[in-house]
Amino acid sequence: MNPTAVLNMARGKGKTIPIKLLSSAGTGYFYTTRRNVTRTPEKFKFVKYDPIVRRRVLFTEHKIK
């Protein structure tokens, strides 16, 4: 075996999950991001810009289907 070859070791599962931040204005606009499950057990809530209503509104976390 070549001593400079890199061995691919088994890796654990990631601790981050993809989530969807859905606008509370009811426009259907959403952002996607990732959340670390162990560090942030509560659901995300952000105030971000919704370009459909052209205002900053509350975005809440929903699962990506």
Backbone as JSON, one array per atom type, in Angstrom:
{
  "sequence": "MNPTAVLNMARGKGKTIPIKLLSSAGTGYFYTTRRNVTRTPEKFKFVKYDPIVRRRVLFTEHKIK",
  "N": [[0.85, -1.18, 0.0], [0.51, 2.21, -0.75], [2.24, 4.63, 1.09], [1.47, 7.29, 1.11], [-1.15, 7.37, 0.47], [-4.52, 8.29, 1.06], [-6.7, 7.23, 3.51], [-10.11, 6.41, 3.48], [-12.1, 6.95, 6.04], [-14.8, 5.79, 8.11], [-17.53, 7.95, 8.62], [-19.51, 9.81, 10.94], [-23.07, 10.54, 11.17], [-24.34, 13.69, 10.06], [-25.02, 16.56, 12.11], [-26.66, 18.56, 11.38], [-29.69, 19.77, 9.94], [-31.62, 20.37, 7.0], [-33.83, 23.16, 6.72], [-36.92, 24.97, 6.19], [-37.75, 28.35, 6.04], [-40.68, 29.9, 6.41], [-42.77, 32.5, 5.23], [-44.74, 34.57, 7.33], [-46.6, 36.25, 6.32], [-48.23, 35.08, 4.53], [-47.68, 34.79, 1.85], [-46.34, 32.71, 0.71], [-43.67, 32.8, 0.22], [-40.33, 31.74, 0.85], [-37.3, 31.02, 2.69], [-34.38, 28.94, 2.64], [-32.33, 27.08, 4.87], [-29.82, 25.74, 7.11], [-29.92, 23.91, 10.19], [-28.46, 23.29, 13.32], [-29.18, 20.56, 15.2], [-28.52, 19.76, 17.81], [-27.47, 22.02, 19.07], [-29.44, 24.02, 18.85], [-32.32, 23.38, 19.96], [-34.89, 24.47, 19.91], [-37.44, 25.89, 17.72], [-36.65, 27.86, 14.81], [-37.12, 31.38, 14.45], [-37.26, 34.19, 12.55], [-36.91, 37.64, 11.63], [-37.21, 38.67, 8.5], [-36.74, 39.85, 5.09], [-39.51, 40.03, 2.95], [-39.99, 39.87, -0.36], [-42.35, 39.93, -1.85], [-44.43, 41.23, -0.48], [-42.97, 43.38, 0.09], [-41.84, 44.07, 2.61], [-40.42, 43.71, 5.92], [-40.98, 40.74, 7.54], [-42.14, 38.2, 9.87], [-40.53, 35.1, 9.8], [-41.04, 31.69, 10.07], [-39.98, 28.44, 11.15], [-40.3, 25.52, 9.16], [-40.71, 22.1, 8.11], [-38.86, 20.7, 5.38], [-40.35, 19.25, 2.66]],
  "CA": [[0.0, 0.0, 0.0], [1.25, 3.45, -0.86], [2.16, 5.32, 2.39], [0.88, 8.62, 0.98], [-2.57, 7.24, 0.13], [-5.43, 8.72, 2.11], [-7.73, 6.24, 3.79], [-11.44, 6.95, 3.73], [-12.62, 6.38, 7.27], [-16.24, 5.93, 8.28], [-17.88, 9.2, 9.27], [-20.83, 9.8, 11.56], [-24.1, 11.33, 10.52], [-24.27, 15.11, 10.36], [-25.94, 17.03, 13.13], [-27.47, 19.65, 10.85], [-30.78, 19.37, 9.07], [-32.13, 21.5, 6.2], [-35.15, 23.62, 7.12], [-37.51, 26.01, 5.36], [-38.31, 29.46, 6.79], [-41.85, 30.3, 5.65], [-43.26, 33.83, 5.57], [-46.01, 34.62, 8.06], [-47.5, 37.14, 5.59], [-49.12, 34.26, 3.74], [-47.35, 34.9, 0.43], [-45.72, 31.48, 0.23], [-42.23, 33.02, 0.02], [-39.56, 31.05, 1.89], [-35.85, 30.88, 2.65], [-33.9, 27.65, 3.14], [-31.09, 27.16, 5.63], [-29.53, 24.53, 7.88], [-29.97, 24.13, 11.63], [-27.82, 22.27, 14.13], [-30.22, 20.05, 16.08], [-28.07, 19.67, 19.19], [-27.23, 23.36, 19.64], [-30.66, 24.81, 18.87], [-33.46, 22.46, 19.95], [-36.13, 25.19, 19.65], [-37.64, 26.24, 16.31], [-36.16, 29.17, 14.4], [-38.01, 32.47, 14.07], [-36.45, 35.32, 12.13], [-37.55, 38.72, 10.89], [-36.47, 38.82, 7.26], [-37.43, 40.62, 4.06], [-40.37, 39.32, 2.01], [-40.07, 40.77, -1.52], [-43.68, 39.97, -2.44], [-45.14, 42.33, 0.19], [-41.96, 44.44, 0.22], [-41.72, 44.43, 4.03], [-39.8, 42.72, 6.79], [-42.01, 39.99, 8.25], [-41.66, 37.08, 10.65], [-40.4, 33.83, 9.11], [-41.0, 30.6, 11.04], [-39.39, 27.2, 10.64], [-41.13, 24.4, 8.74], [-39.92, 21.02, 7.52], [-38.8, 20.6, 3.93], [-40.98, 17.99, 2.26]],
  "C": [[0.89, 1.23, 0.0], [1.13, 4.23, 0.46], [1.54, 6.71, 2.29], [-0.6, 8.57, 0.64], [-3.43, 7.64, 1.34], [-6.51, 7.65, 2.28], [-9.05, 6.94, 4.04], [-12.02, 6.23, 4.94], [-14.13, 6.6, 7.31], [-16.52, 7.21, 9.07], [-19.27, 9.08, 9.85], [-21.82, 10.63, 10.78], [-23.95, 12.8, 10.93], [-25.31, 15.52, 11.39], [-26.81, 18.18, 12.64], [-28.54, 19.11, 9.92], [-31.2, 20.58, 8.23], [-33.54, 21.85, 6.65], [-35.62, 24.7, 6.15], [-38.08, 27.07, 6.29], [-39.43, 30.06, 5.95], [-42.38, 31.63, 6.16], [-44.59, 33.76, 6.28], [-47.0, 35.57, 7.39], [-48.45, 36.38, 4.7], [-48.85, 34.31, 2.24], [-46.79, 33.61, -0.14], [-44.23, 31.61, -0.01], [-41.48, 32.35, 1.17], [-38.07, 31.16, 1.62], [-35.51, 29.47, 3.08], [-32.57, 27.86, 3.83], [-30.88, 25.83, 6.34], [-29.5, 24.88, 9.36], [-29.31, 22.97, 12.34], [-28.82, 21.83, 15.2], [-29.77, 20.07, 17.54], [-27.89, 21.04, 19.83], [-28.5, 24.18, 19.78], [-31.87, 23.89, 18.82], [-34.79, 23.16, 19.66], [-36.22, 25.57, 18.17], [-37.15, 27.65, 16.04], [-37.31, 30.11, 14.11], [-37.13, 33.67, 13.76], [-37.34, 36.39, 11.52], [-36.66, 38.98, 9.69], [-37.34, 39.53, 6.23], [-38.24, 39.69, 3.15], [-40.57, 40.22, 0.8], [-41.45, 40.86, -2.14], [-44.5, 41.09, -1.8], [-44.25, 43.54, 0.42], [-41.88, 44.99, 1.65], [-40.89, 43.35, 4.74], [-40.91, 42.06, 7.6], [-41.36, 38.84, 9.01], [-41.66, 35.81, 9.8], [-40.25, 32.75, 10.17], [-40.54, 29.31, 10.36], [-40.46, 26.17, 10.31], [-40.23, 23.35, 8.13], [-39.95, 21.12, 6.01], [-39.38, 19.25, 3.55], [-40.27, 17.39, 1.07]]
}
